[in-house]
């Protein structure tokens, strides 16, 4: 699926609004919202650079750090 520039700016503005509301607690205070926004970006077929633009550098690092962390499961 393709997204136009207007849609990309709208997603970025949504993140900026959330970021302003979270203040210094960004991105930790928006854990769920950032993961959902990441999923929306991926479902829309955005490339890595567009996703990073939408999530911001800090948000991108936070989401990727969360997704790449190891989970210990005892069997």
PyMOL commands that set and color helices and strands:
alter all, ss='L'
color gray80, all
select helices_A, chain A and resi 5-25+28-43+48-68
alter helices_A, ss='H'
color red, helices_A
deselect
rebuild
show_as cartoon
